[in-house]
Amino acid sequence: MNKFKKKKLEYSHTRWGDIVKVEIRDKNRNIIYRNKFNINDKKAILSFLEVLENYSGFSVTEIMSERLKLGEWW
């Protein structure tokens, strides 16, 4: 198991227009991931979702399929 999954993580984001700044911190408030990307860039969003899957331990596709089955998004 990844050592980052064992730690408590903190997530923050800030948005200025189309630019999003994302930071993921561990329980000691050390930054373990930092990125800025354009919200209109599809490749940047996909790479960010891959990073979230790595640090969170769950799959984004599984969550989306569960939500679609339950009808909570539409």
Summary of the structure (lengths in Angstrom):
residues: 74
radius of gyration: 14.0
end to end distance: 35.1
largest distance: 38.4
contacts: 157
relative contact order: 0.16
helix: 41%
strand: 30%
